[in-house]
Amino acid sequence: MRLRPEIAGLPAYRQGRPAASDALKLSSNENPFPPLPGVVEAAVGDGAINRYPDATAARLRAALAARFDVDVDEVHVGAGSVSLIAQLLLAVAGAGDEVVYPWRSFEAYPSLVTVTGATSVQVPLTADHRHDLDAMADAIGDRTRAVIVCSPNNPTGSIVTETELRSFLDRVPESVLVILDEAYREFVVDPSIADGASIVREHPNVVLLRTFSKAYGLAGLRVGYAIGDRALLDAARSTAIPLAVTGLAENAALESLARDDEMLERVSVLVGRRSEQLDAVRAAGLRVPEPHGNFLWLDAGEQTGAVAGVLERHGIIGRAFPGSGVRISIGEQEATARLTAAAAEIVALLEPGHPLLGGPSRKG
Ligand SMILES: Cc1ncc(COP(=O)(O)O)c(C=O)c1O
């Protein structure tokens, strides 16, 4: 059997590690709360899973179109926003083309690009873990078919502001697709974040992506959505595997949308926990970038294995990116005490001058 060489070389998607015994699984940026009240019942609906779902997810698209004040054809729904990224990239990029994105960012981007046959152009984040939008604009050339902007950025938690995004878009040719990945948008309280919902209406080459996996707590059902230009979304629909969004997922997403107040209450609990945990690790002496999503980023570098080991001994399973850092999702309340204890041990473990040191009680 002859495999495409770039596919044969692809690592399989690495999922966040499950937790053993009483450890907390904080490795996949999941919502610790169950689905909103009534959502599981609504998902099952009349139980007619002997029938195929509506391939167009018309009810959910209509609800989203009303929410974003766009036409139904300017909404596309997929089995998770990750599948929408795949569809959009397949629609615009192939062999010989390039896709520009920040790095480090969402771990799925490199393989999604490789599958299209295109080449990844990874633009390093700035020293303070943010998108380097000038360098990203400089990286756009004749072969560039798409650029990905991830705000808040997974795993570093930084956002792209309105001013930054607008001046960046001024430098992106209209023929280049810009995917604005806002999987964690609901957790942002900083008003300077770019208003993706308005920007997408002004720039036909921008597609906004959101998901029900994070704030709405529906990661297990796989449903996300895109808002953008109809022709672009039609192209994405053409590359999609038909019928991937189940009727259960559509029902659950519709019911969840109708319960935004409850969703926002839970988000504010998680945002409160985020501040509490951020304060705890900073007070211990760790330098942690301002988090805008539902996770913290520990820039552990070569000490990533050791830092992840300390966290694990304290009952926290984070997501370790070898040689880079550890991402810890904001989950259960018990994590605060565990993180506080782990942070003190991490500070003791690191050599003076390590980039992860430098909170208020800087070591050395
Ligand atoms: C930045 C980012 N985009 C997209 C996704 C995909 O989410 P889903 O496919 O569950 O909608 C994730 C999931 O972790 C993510 O971190």
The ligand as an SDF file (V2000), in Angstrom:
LIG
                    3D

 16 16  0  0  0  0  0  0  0  0999 V2000
   -8.4520   27.0790   19.4370 C   0  0  0  0  0  0  0  0  0  0  0  0
   -9.3630   25.9210   19.2200 C   0  0  0  0  0  0  0  0  0  0  0  0
  -10.0880   25.8880   18.1080 N   0  0  0  0  0  0  0  0  0  0  0  0
  -10.9280   24.8770   17.8620 C   0  0  0  0  0  0  0  0  0  0  0  0
  -11.0650   23.8380   18.7520 C   0  0  0  0  0  0  0  0  0  0  0  0
  -11.9710   22.7150   18.3730 C   0  0  0  0  0  0  0  0  0  0  0  0
  -13.0680   22.6350   19.1660 O   0  0  0  0  0  0  0  0  0  0  0  0
  -14.3100   21.7530   18.7080 P   0  0  0  0  0  0  0  0  0  0  0  0
  -13.9210   20.9650   17.5040 O   0  0  0  0  0  0  0  0  0  0  0  0
  -14.6050   20.9010   19.8750 O   0  0  0  0  0  0  0  0  0  0  0  0
  -15.3800   22.7340   18.3830 O   0  0  0  0  0  0  0  0  0  0  0  0
  -10.3300   23.8190   19.9250 C   0  0  0  0  0  0  0  0  0  0  0  0
  -10.4480   22.6990   20.8640 C   0  0  0  0  0  0  0  0  0  0  0  0
   -9.7390   22.5270   21.7870 O   0  0  0  0  0  0  0  0  0  0  0  0
   -9.4440   24.8920   20.1670 C   0  0  0  0  0  0  0  0  0  0  0  0
   -8.6900   24.9330   21.2530 O   0  0  0  0  0  0  0  0  0  0  0  0
  1  2  1  0
  2  3  1  0
  2 15  2  0
  3  4  2  0
  4  5  1  0
  5  6  1  0
  5 12  2  0
  6  7  1  0
  7  8  1  0
  8  9  2  0
  8 10  1  0
  8 11  1  0
 12 13  1  0
 12 15  1  0
 13 14  2  0
 15 16  1  0
M  END
$$$$
